[in-house]
């Protein structure tokens, strides 16, 4: 194993020692820098960026960017927030360390920096791990070694990519935590995940309560499969029932009529459903 690969798991400071980062930094034009095409982070908090802009205006860019040279231009390896903030602060040049890297190392370095700074949401982190495995052929153990985490931690994070889109959106928007999302992974279908998500958000369940909800839903007898798929109108009605009542609802059509099954998982939920339907009398 090469020295640089061993260093990755210990972070940028191990790969680029402080002495080198200070002595080897050069001022390069901001306009000649382009983003890292392998940057795992998809979003940057406007609030944190504004704070960094204010700091740069006051003190300048204290920690150099890490870039690789491509012809007369530079591509970011690490430091995208600093680069964007420097642009907003009106700087024309920024300090940078120029390194020779491969596309894989660019992804690894950006991932290590973001993971250590806790700049990635769980789905961005999972996507970066998956990219290392799919595009560069790394195993989970090799990914774990690169980022300084256990193989189990990497495996659990990658599993988040199996969530239904509704749950992913809730996780990315921080309406639920990673713990909630992990609990929902135990549910085998997208429909059950969406139903559980509705209950968690409607009731404000914590992670332990969400785990208990999932266990209860798993213990329920499976609903018989409908003879025909619900129409878009019925699917919309079903979703609205769930959102309004904050619990799992099954709308089932028969040849004539049908039934609406409302589930509850505690006496408090039953009372809440009663009040939602009956109201105050």
Phi and psi restraints in degrees (value plus and minus 20) as a CYANA .aco file:
   2 UNK   PHI     -93.2   -53.2
   2 UNK   PSI     138.9   178.9
   3 UNK   PHI     -81.1   -41.1
   3 UNK   PSI     -60.8   -20.8
   4 UNK   PHI     -85.5   -45.5
   4 UNK   PSI     -56.0   -16.0
   5 UNK   PHI     -90.0   -50.0
   5 UNK   PSI     -58.0   -18.0
   6 UNK   PHI     -84.2   -44.2
   6 UNK   PSI     -54.4   -14.4
   7 UNK   PHI     -91.7   -51.7
   7 UNK   PSI     -47.0    -7.0
   8 UNK   PHI     -76.3   -36.3
   8 UNK   PSI     -63.8   -23.8
   9 UNK   PHI     -84.7   -44.7
   9 UNK   PSI     -39.5     0.5
  10 UNK   PHI    -114.7   -74.7
  10 UNK   PSI     -22.5    17.5
  11 UNK   PHI      79.4   119.4
  11 UNK   PSI     159.4   199.4
  12 UNK   PHI     -84.9   -44.9
  12 UNK   PSI     -52.4   -12.4
  13 UNK   PHI     -83.5   -43.5
  13 UNK   PSI     -51.9   -11.9
  14 UNK   PHI     -96.6   -56.6
  14 UNK   PSI     -55.9   -15.9
  15 UNK   PHI     -97.0   -57.0
  15 UNK   PSI     -58.2   -18.2
  16 UNK   PHI    -144.3  -104.3
  16 UNK   PSI      70.0   110.0
  17 UNK   PHI     -75.8   -35.8
  17 UNK   PSI     134.0   174.0
  18 UNK   PHI     -76.3   -36.3
  18 UNK   PSI     -59.6   -19.6
  19 UNK   PHI     -81.7   -41.7
  19 UNK   PSI     -62.6   -22.6
  20 UNK   PHI     -87.3   -47.3
  20 UNK   PSI     -58.8   -18.8
  21 UNK   PHI     -85.6   -45.6
  21 UNK   PSI     -50.0   -10.0
  22 UNK   PHI    -102.5   -62.5
  22 UNK   PSI     -67.5   -27.5
  23 UNK   PHI     -95.6   -55.6
  23 UNK   PSI     -52.0   -12.0
  24 UNK   PHI    -113.1   -73.1
  24 UNK   PSI     -19.3    20.7
  25 UNK   PHI     -94.7   -54.7
  25 UNK   PSI     118.3   158.3
  26 UNK   PHI    -145.2  -105.2
  26 UNK   PSI     130.1   170.1
  27 UNK   PHI    -101.6   -61.6
  27 UNK   PSI     103.2   143.2
  28 UNK   PHI    -144.2  -104.2
  28 UNK   PSI     132.3   172.3
  29 UNK   PHI     -85.0   -45.0
  29 UNK   PSI     111.5   151.5
  30 UNK   PHI     -77.9   -37.9
  30 UNK   PSI     -58.7   -18.7
  31 UNK   PHI     -88.3   -48.3
  31 UNK   PSI     -37.1     2.9
  32 UNK   PHI    -116.6   -76.6
  32 UNK   PSI     -10.7    29.3
  33 UNK   PHI    -123.5   -83.5
  33 UNK   PSI     114.5   154.5
  34 UNK   PHI    -140.4  -100.4
  34 UNK   PSI     137.1   177.1
  35 UNK   PHI     -84.0   -44.0
  35 UNK   PSI     137.9   177.9
  36 UNK   PHI     -89.9   -49.9
  36 UNK   PSI      97.5   137.5
  37 UNK   PHI     -85.8   -45.8
  37 UNK   PSI     -33.7     6.3
  38 UNK   PHI    -126.6   -86.6
  38 UNK   PSI      -2.8    37.2
  39 UNK   PHI     -82.6   -42.6
  39 UNK   PSI     100.5   140.5
  40 UNK   PHI     -94.5   -54.5
  40 UNK   PSI     -44.1    -4.1
  41 UNK   PHI     -98.6   -58.6
  41 UNK   PSI     109.1   149.1
  42 UNK   PHI    -117.5   -77.5
  42 UNK   PSI     -46.2    -6.2
  43 UNK   PHI    -151.5  -111.5
  43 UNK   PSI     129.9   169.9
  44 UNK   PHI    -147.0  -107.0
  44 UNK   PSI     107.8   147.8
  45 UNK   PHI     -80.3   -40.3
  45 UNK   PSI     105.1   145.1
  46 UNK   PHI     -82.5   -42.5
  46 UNK   PSI     -55.7   -15.7
  47 UNK   PHI     -85.7   -45.7
  47 UNK   PSI     -66.6   -26.6
  48 UNK   PHI     -88.0   -48.0
  48 UNK   PSI     -54.1   -14.1
  49 UNK   PHI     -86.5   -46.5
  49 UNK   PSI     -61.0   -21.0
  50 UNK   PHI     -83.3   -43.3
  50 UNK   PSI     -59.4   -19.4
  51 UNK   PHI     -84.0   -44.0
  51 UNK   PSI     -59.5   -19.5
  52 UNK   PHI     -88.9   -48.9
  52 UNK   PSI     -57.9   -17.9
  53 UNK   PHI     -78.6   -38.6
  53 UNK   PSI     -65.9   -25.9
  54 UNK   PHI     -81.9   -41.9
  54 UNK   PSI     -60.9   -20.9
  55 UNK   PHI     -85.5   -45.5
  55 UNK   PSI     -61.8   -21.8
  56 UNK   PHI     -86.6   -46.6
  56 UNK   PSI     -58.3   -18.3
  57 UNK   PHI     -82.4   -42.4
  57 UNK   PSI     -52.2   -12.2
  58 UNK   PHI    -104.5   -64.5
  58 UNK   PSI     -63.4   -23.4
  59 UNK   PHI    -138.7   -98.7
  59 UNK   PSI     -28.8    11.2
  60 UNK   PHI      62.4   102.4
  60 UNK   PSI    -197.5  -157.5
  61 UNK   PHI    -105.6   -65.6
  61 UNK   PSI      87.6   127.6
  62 UNK   PHI     -98.1   -58.1
  62 UNK   PSI     -64.6   -24.6
  63 UNK   PHI    -119.3   -79.3
  63 UNK   PSI     102.3   142.3
  64 UNK   PHI     -81.8   -41.8
  64 UNK   PSI     132.3   172.3
  65 UNK   PHI     -91.2   -51.2
  65 UNK   PSI     143.5   183.5
  66 UNK   PHI    -137.6   -97.6
  66 UNK   PSI     103.3   143.3
  67 UNK   PHI    -153.6  -113.6
  67 UNK   PSI     145.2   185.2
  68 UNK   PHI    -142.8  -102.8
  68 UNK   PSI     126.0   166.0
  69 UNK   PHI    -111.1   -71.1
  69 UNK   PSI     112.7   152.7
  70 UNK   PHI    -147.1  -107.1
  70 UNK   PSI      78.2   118.2
  71 UNK   PHI      45.6    85.6
  71 UNK   PSI    -146.1  -106.1
  72 UNK   PHI    -114.2   -74.2
  72 UNK   PSI     -18.3    21.7
  73 UNK   PHI    -128.1   -88.1
  73 UNK   PSI     153.3   193.3
  74 UNK   PHI    -149.1  -109.1
  74 UNK   PSI     123.0   163.0
  75 UNK   PHI    -136.7   -96.7
  75 UNK   PSI     113.7   153.7
  76 UNK   PHI     -86.0   -46.0
  76 UNK   PSI     119.1   159.1
  77 UNK   PHI    -124.3   -84.3
  77 UNK   PSI     -66.4   -26.4
  78 UNK   PHI    -169.2  -129.2
  78 UNK   PSI     124.4   164.4
  79 UNK   PHI      90.2   130.2
  79 UNK   PSI       9.5    49.5
  80 UNK   PHI     -83.0   -43.0
  80 UNK   PSI     -59.5   -19.5
  81 UNK   PHI     -80.7   -40.7
  81 UNK   PSI     -64.1   -24.1
  82 UNK   PHI     -83.8   -43.8
  82 UNK   PSI     -60.0   -20.0
  83 UNK   PHI     -84.9   -44.9
  83 UNK   PSI     -66.1   -26.1
  84 UNK   PHI     -85.5   -45.5
  84 UNK   PSI     -60.6   -20.6
  85 UNK   PHI     -86.1   -46.1
  85 UNK   PSI     -57.8   -17.8
  86 UNK   PHI     -82.6   -42.6
  86 UNK   PSI     -59.2   -19.2
  87 UNK   PHI     -82.0   -42.0
  87 UNK   PSI     -66.9   -26.9
  88 UNK   PHI     -86.1   -46.1
  88 UNK   PSI     -49.5    -9.5
  89 UNK   PHI     -99.6   -59.6
  89 UNK   PSI     -26.6    13.4
  90 UNK   PHI      67.0   107.0
  90 UNK   PSI      -6.2    33.8
  91 UNK   PHI     -91.9   -51.9
  91 UNK   PSI     124.8   164.8
  92 UNK   PHI    -119.2   -79.2
  92 UNK   PSI     -43.4    -3.4
  93 UNK   PHI    -152.7  -112.7
  93 UNK   PSI     138.0   178.0
  94 UNK   PHI    -158.3  -118.3
  94 UNK   PSI     128.8   168.8
  95 UNK   PHI     -93.7   -53.7
  95 UNK   PSI     120.6   160.6
  96 UNK   PHI    -171.8  -131.8
  96 UNK   PSI     127.9   167.9
  97 UNK   PHI    -118.3   -78.3
  97 UNK   PSI     106.7   146.7
  98 UNK   PHI    -117.5   -77.5
  98 UNK   PSI     100.4   140.4
  99 UNK   PHI    -143.5  -103.5
  99 UNK   PSI     128.4   168.4
 100 UNK   PHI    -107.5   -67.5
 100 UNK   PSI     105.3   145.3
 101 UNK   PHI    -161.3  -121.3
 101 UNK   PSI     141.5   181.5
 102 UNK   PHI    -116.8   -76.8
 102 UNK   PSI     144.2   184.2
 103 UNK   PHI     -74.5   -34.5
 103 UNK   PSI     -58.0   -18.0
 104 UNK   PHI     -84.6   -44.6
 104 UNK   PSI     -63.4   -23.4
 105 UNK   PHI     -85.8   -45.8
 105 UNK   PSI     -53.9   -13.9
 106 UNK   PHI     -81.9   -41.9
 106 UNK   PSI     -62.6   -22.6
 107 UNK   PHI     -87.5   -47.5
 107 UNK   PSI     -64.7   -24.7
 108 UNK   PHI     -81.6   -41.6
 108 UNK   PSI     -65.0   -25.0
 109 UNK   PHI     -85.8   -45.8
 109 UNK   PSI     -63.4   -23.4
 110 UNK   PHI     -83.1   -43.1
 110 UNK   PSI     -59.2   -19.2
 111 UNK   PHI     -86.2   -46.2
 111 UNK   PSI     -66.3   -26.3
 112 UNK   PHI     -79.5   -39.5
 112 UNK   PSI     -66.5   -26.5
 113 UNK   PHI     -80.3   -40.3
 113 UNK   PSI     -66.7   -26.7
 114 UNK   PHI     -87.5   -47.5
 114 UNK   PSI     -59.3   -19.3
 115 UNK   PHI     -84.3   -44.3
 115 UNK   PSI     -63.9   -23.9
 116 UNK   PHI     -88.5   -48.5
 116 UNK   PSI     -50.0   -10.0
 117 UNK   PHI    -109.4   -69.4
 117 UNK   PSI     -21.4    18.6
 118 UNK   PHI      37.5    77.5
 118 UNK   PSI      19.0    59.0
 119 UNK   PHI    -110.5   -70.5
 119 UNK   PSI     -30.3     9.7
 120 UNK   PHI    -119.4   -79.4
 120 UNK   PSI     122.7   162.7
 121 UNK   PHI     -99.8   -59.8
 121 UNK   PSI     143.8   183.8
 122 UNK   PHI     -76.4   -36.4
 122 UNK   PSI     -55.1   -15.1
 123 UNK   PHI     -92.6   -52.6
 123 UNK   PSI     -56.3   -16.3
 124 UNK   PHI     -84.5   -44.5
 124 UNK   PSI     -61.6   -21.6
 125 UNK   PHI     -83.4   -43.4
 125 UNK   PSI     -64.5   -24.5
 126 UNK   PHI     -81.4   -41.4
 126 UNK   PSI     -62.2   -22.2
 127 UNK   PHI     -83.7   -43.7
 127 UNK   PSI     -57.6   -17.6
 128 UNK   PHI     -87.9   -47.9
 128 UNK   PSI     -61.9   -21.9
 129 UNK   PHI     -80.6   -40.6
 129 UNK   PSI     -64.8   -24.8
 130 UNK   PHI     -82.3   -42.3
 130 UNK   PSI     -59.0   -19.0
 131 UNK   PHI     -84.2   -44.2
 131 UNK   PSI     -61.3   -21.3
 132 UNK   PHI     -80.8   -40.8
 132 UNK   PSI     -56.5   -16.5
 133 UNK   PHI     -97.1   -57.1
 133 UNK   PSI     -64.0   -24.0
 134 UNK   PHI     -97.9   -57.9
 134 UNK   PSI     -63.8   -23.8
 135 UNK   PHI    -106.2   -66.2
 135 UNK   PSI     -50.2   -10.2
 136 UNK   PHI    -136.8   -96.8
 136 UNK   PSI     -17.2    22.8
 137 UNK   PHI      51.0    91.0
 137 UNK   PSI       2.3    42.3
 138 UNK   PHI     -99.6   -59.6
 138 UNK   PSI     128.5   168.5
 139 UNK   PHI    -104.0   -64.0
 139 UNK   PSI     149.0   189.0
 140 UNK   PHI     -80.6   -40.6
 140 UNK   PSI     -57.9   -17.9
 141 UNK   PHI     -85.0   -45.0
 141 UNK   PSI     -59.9   -19.9
 142 UNK   PHI     -88.0   -48.0
 142 UNK   PSI     -59.6   -19.6
 143 UNK   PHI     -81.6   -41.6
 143 UNK   PSI     -65.6   -25.6
 144 UNK   PHI     -78.7   -38.7
 144 UNK   PSI     -60.9   -20.9
 145 UNK   PHI     -84.3   -44.3
 145 UNK   PSI     -59.5   -19.5
 146 UNK   PHI     -83.9   -43.9
 146 UNK   PSI     -59.8   -19.8
 147 UNK   PHI    -120.8   -80.8
 147 UNK   PSI     -17.6    22.4
 148 UNK   PHI      52.1    92.1
 148 UNK   PSI      14.4    54.4
 149 UNK   PHI    -144.3  -104.3
 149 UNK   PSI     149.5   189.5
 150 UNK   PHI     -98.4   -58.4
 150 UNK   PSI     137.3   177.3
 151 UNK   PHI     -81.8   -41.8
 151 UNK   PSI     -56.5   -16.5
 152 UNK   PHI     -82.9   -42.9
 152 UNK   PSI     -61.8   -21.8
 153 UNK   PHI     -83.1   -43.1
 153 UNK   PSI     -61.6   -21.6
 154 UNK   PHI     -85.2   -45.2
 154 UNK   PSI     -64.8   -24.8
 155 UNK   PHI     -81.4   -41.4
 155 UNK   PSI     -63.0   -23.0
 156 UNK   PHI     -85.6   -45.6
 156 UNK   PSI     -56.9   -16.9
 157 UNK   PHI     -88.1   -48.1
 157 UNK   PSI     -63.9   -23.9
 158 UNK   PHI     -81.7   -41.7
 158 UNK   PSI     -53.0   -13.0
 159 UNK   PHI     -81.0   -41.0
 159 UNK   PSI     -43.4    -3.4
 160 UNK   PHI     -81.2   -41.2
 160 UNK   PSI     -43.0    -3.0
 161 UNK   PHI     -88.8   -48.8
 161 UNK   PSI     -32.7     7.3
 162 UNK   PHI    -104.6   -64.6
 162 UNK   PSI     -26.0    14.0
 163 UNK   PHI     -86.3   -46.3
 163 UNK   PSI     132.4   172.4
 164 UNK   PHI     -86.5   -46.5
 164 UNK   PSI     135.9   175.9
 165 UNK   PHI     -78.2   -38.2
 165 UNK   PSI     -56.4   -16.4
 166 UNK   PHI     -80.4   -40.4
 166 UNK   PSI     -62.6   -22.6
 167 UNK   PHI     -91.0   -51.0
 167 UNK   PSI     -59.4   -19.4
 168 UNK   PHI     -79.1   -39.1
 168 UNK   PSI     -63.6   -23.6
 169 UNK   PHI     -82.2   -42.2
 169 UNK   PSI     -62.0   -22.0
 170 UNK   PHI     -85.0   -45.0
 170 UNK   PSI     -57.9   -17.9
 171 UNK   PHI     -89.7   -49.7
 171 UNK   PSI     -65.4   -25.4
 172 UNK   PHI     -83.1   -43.1
 172 UNK   PSI     -54.8   -14.8
 173 UNK   PHI    -104.0   -64.0
 173 UNK   PSI     -19.6    20.4
 174 UNK   PHI      43.4    83.4
 174 UNK   PSI       7.2    47.2
 175 UNK   PHI     -97.2   -57.2
 175 UNK   PSI     -45.0    -5.0
 176 UNK   PHI    -150.6  -110.6
 176 UNK   PSI     142.5   182.5
 177 UNK   PHI    -114.0   -74.0
 177 UNK   PSI     152.0   192.0
 178 UNK   PHI     -82.0   -42.0
 178 UNK   PSI     -53.7   -13.7
 179 UNK   PHI     -82.5   -42.5
 179 UNK   PSI     -62.9   -22.9
 180 UNK   PHI     -79.3   -39.3
 180 UNK   PSI     -65.6   -25.6
 181 UNK   PHI     -82.4   -42.4
 181 UNK   PSI     -61.6   -21.6
 182 UNK   PHI     -81.9   -41.9
 182 UNK   PSI     -58.8   -18.8
 183 UNK   PHI     -82.2   -42.2
 183 UNK   PSI     -61.1   -21.1
 184 UNK   PHI     -88.4   -48.4
 184 UNK   PSI     -42.3    -2.3
 185 UNK   PHI     -80.8   -40.8
 185 UNK   PSI     -43.6    -3.6
 186 UNK   PHI     -91.4   -51.4
 186 UNK   PSI     -36.0     4.0
 187 UNK   PHI    -103.5   -63.5
 187 UNK   PSI     111.2   151.2
 188 UNK   PHI     -98.6   -58.6
 188 UNK   PSI     -36.7     3.3
 189 UNK   PHI    -146.1  -106.1
 189 UNK   PSI     136.3   176.3
 190 UNK   PHI     -82.2   -42.2
 190 UNK   PSI     -56.3   -16.3
 191 UNK   PHI     -82.3   -42.3
 191 UNK   PSI     -65.5   -25.5
 192 UNK   PHI     -86.7   -46.7
 192 UNK   PSI     -58.2   -18.2
 193 UNK   PHI     -81.5   -41.5
 193 UNK   PSI     -63.0   -23.0
 194 UNK   PHI     -85.2   -45.2
 194 UNK   PSI     -61.1   -21.1
 195 UNK   PHI     -82.4   -42.4
 195 UNK   PSI     -64.7   -24.7
 196 UNK   PHI     -85.8   -45.8
 196 UNK   PSI     -58.6   -18.6
 197 UNK   PHI     -79.7   -39.7
 197 UNK   PSI     -62.9   -22.9
 198 UNK   PHI     -78.9   -38.9
 198 UNK   PSI     -64.5   -24.5
 199 UNK   PHI     -84.9   -44.9
 199 UNK   PSI     -65.5   -25.5
 200 UNK   PHI     -79.0   -39.0
 200 UNK   PSI     -65.6   -25.6
 201 UNK   PHI     -92.3   -52.3
 201 UNK   PSI     -61.1   -21.1
 202 UNK   PHI     -85.6   -45.6
 202 UNK   PSI     -60.9   -20.9
 203 UNK   PHI    -112.9   -72.9
 203 UNK   PSI     -29.1    10.9
 204 UNK   PHI      44.4    84.4
 204 UNK   PSI      21.4    61.4
 205 UNK   PHI     -90.2   -50.2
 205 UNK   PSI     122.4   162.4
 206 UNK   PHI    -102.1   -62.1
 206 UNK   PSI    -199.2  -159.2
 207 UNK   PHI     -84.2   -44.2
 207 UNK   PSI     -63.3   -23.3
 208 UNK   PHI     -83.6   -43.6
 208 UNK   PSI     -60.2   -20.2
 209 UNK   PHI     -86.9   -46.9
 209 UNK   PSI     -56.9   -16.9
 210 UNK   PHI     -84.3   -44.3
 210 UNK   PSI     -61.0   -21.0
 211 UNK   PHI     -83.7   -43.7
 211 UNK   PSI     -59.9   -19.9
 212 UNK   PHI     -85.4   -45.4
 212 UNK   PSI     -60.6   -20.6
 213 UNK   PHI     -79.5   -39.5
 213 UNK   PSI     -65.9   -25.9
 214 UNK   PHI     -81.7   -41.7
 214 UNK   PSI     -61.5   -21.5
 215 UNK   PHI     -82.2   -42.2
 215 UNK   PSI     -60.7   -20.7
 216 UNK   PHI     -85.2   -45.2
 216 UNK   PSI     -61.7   -21.7
 217 UNK   PHI     -85.9   -45.9
 217 UNK   PSI     -55.6   -15.6
 218 UNK   PHI     -88.7   -48.7
 218 UNK   PSI     -50.9   -10.9
 219 UNK   PHI     -99.5   -59.5
 219 UNK   PSI     -35.1     4.9
 220 UNK   PHI     -88.2   -48.2
 220 UNK   PSI     124.3   164.3
 221 UNK   PHI     -81.2   -41.2
 221 UNK   PSI     119.7   159.7
 222 UNK   PHI     -86.9   -46.9
 222 UNK   PSI     115.0   155.0
 223 UNK   PHI     -86.3   -46.3
 223 UNK   PSI     117.2   157.2
 224 UNK   PHI     -81.2   -41.2
 224 UNK   PSI     119.0   159.0
 225 UNK   PHI     -84.9   -44.9
 225 UNK   PSI     113.9   153.9
 226 UNK   PHI     -84.5   -44.5
 226 UNK   PSI     127.0   167.0
 227 UNK   PHI     -87.0   -47.0
 227 UNK   PSI     -46.3    -6.3
 228 UNK   PHI    -157.9  -117.9
 228 UNK   PSI     127.6   167.6
 229 UNK   PHI     -82.3   -42.3
 229 UNK   PSI     126.6   166.6
 230 UNK   PHI     -87.5   -47.5
 230 UNK   PSI     126.0   166.0
 231 UNK   PHI     -90.2   -50.2
 231 UNK   PSI     140.7   180.7
 232 UNK   PHI     -74.0   -34.0
 232 UNK   PSI     -55.9   -15.9
 233 UNK   PHI     -86.2   -46.2
 233 UNK   PSI     -62.5   -22.5
 234 UNK   PHI     -88.3   -48.3
 234 UNK   PSI     -58.0   -18.0
 235 UNK   PHI     -82.0   -42.0
 235 UNK   PSI     -61.6   -21.6
 236 UNK   PHI     -84.9   -44.9
 236 UNK   PSI     -62.0   -22.0
 237 UNK   PHI     -82.6   -42.6
 237 UNK   PSI     -62.0   -22.0
 238 UNK   PHI     -80.3   -40.3
 238 UNK   PSI     -65.8   -25.8
 239 UNK   PHI     -83.5   -43.5
 239 UNK   PSI     -59.4   -19.4
 240 UNK   PHI     -87.1   -47.1
 240 UNK   PSI     -59.3   -19.3
 241 UNK   PHI     -76.3   -36.3
 241 UNK   PSI     -67.5   -27.5
 242 UNK   PHI     -83.6   -43.6
 242 UNK   PSI     -63.9   -23.9
 243 UNK   PHI     -85.4   -45.4
 243 UNK   PSI     -59.5   -19.5
 244 UNK   PHI     -91.0   -51.0
 244 UNK   PSI     -60.7   -20.7
 245 UNK   PHI    -112.0   -72.0
 245 UNK   PSI     -38.0     2.0
 246 UNK   PHI      49.2    89.2
 246 UNK   PSI      14.5    54.5
 247 UNK   PHI    -174.5  -134.5
 247 UNK   PSI     154.3   194.3
 248 UNK   PHI     -90.9   -50.9
 248 UNK   PSI     111.8   151.8
 249 UNK   PHI    -153.5  -113.5
 249 UNK   PSI     115.9   155.9
 250 UNK   PHI    -138.4   -98.4
 250 UNK   PSI     100.0   140.0
 251 UNK   PHI    -121.4   -81.4
 251 UNK   PSI     100.5   140.5
 252 UNK   PHI    -144.0  -104.0
 252 UNK   PSI     106.1   146.1
 253 UNK   PHI    -112.2   -72.2
 253 UNK   PSI     121.9   161.9
 254 UNK   PHI    -136.7   -96.7
 254 UNK   PSI    -196.3  -156.3
 255 UNK   PHI     -79.0   -39.0
 255 UNK   PSI     -61.1   -21.1
 256 UNK   PHI    -148.6  -108.6
 256 UNK   PSI     101.5   141.5
 257 UNK   PHI      54.2    94.2
 257 UNK   PSI    -161.0  -121.0
 258 UNK   PHI     138.9   178.9
 258 UNK   PSI    -177.2  -137.2
 259 UNK   PHI    -170.2  -130.2
 259 UNK   PSI     135.0   175.0
 260 UNK   PHI    -139.2   -99.2
 260 UNK   PSI      97.5   137.5
 261 UNK   PHI    -124.1   -84.1
 261 UNK   PSI     101.4   141.4
 262 UNK   PHI    -127.5   -87.5
 262 UNK   PSI     105.4   145.4
 263 UNK   PHI    -119.8   -79.8
 263 UNK   PSI     128.1   168.1
 264 UNK   PHI    -160.0  -120.0
 264 UNK   PSI     135.0   175.0
 265 UNK   PHI    -145.0  -105.0
 265 UNK   PSI     -13.8    26.2
 266 UNK   PHI    -186.6  -146.6
 266 UNK   PSI     145.1   185.1
 267 UNK   PHI     -84.0   -44.0
 267 UNK   PSI     -54.3   -14.3
 268 UNK   PHI     -83.7   -43.7
 268 UNK   PSI     -60.2   -20.2
 269 UNK   PHI     -86.8   -46.8
 269 UNK   PSI     -59.7   -19.7
 270 UNK   PHI     -80.8   -40.8
 270 UNK   PSI     -62.8   -22.8
 271 UNK   PHI     -83.1   -43.1
 271 UNK   PSI     -60.7   -20.7
 272 UNK   PHI     -85.7   -45.7
 272 UNK   PSI     -59.2   -19.2
 273 UNK   PHI     -85.6   -45.6
 273 UNK   PSI     -62.8   -22.8
 274 UNK   PHI     -77.7   -37.7
 274 UNK   PSI     -67.1   -27.1
 275 UNK   PHI     -86.7   -46.7
 275 UNK   PSI     -54.8   -14.8
 276 UNK   PHI     -86.4   -46.4
 276 UNK   PSI     -54.8   -14.8
 277 UNK   PHI    -108.1   -68.1
 277 UNK   PSI     -67.8   -27.8
 278 UNK   PHI    -106.2   -66.2
 278 UNK   PSI     -56.9   -16.9
 279 UNK   PHI      57.0    97.0
 279 UNK   PSI    -192.7  -152.7
 280 UNK   PHI    -101.3   -61.3
 280 UNK   PSI     111.1   151.1
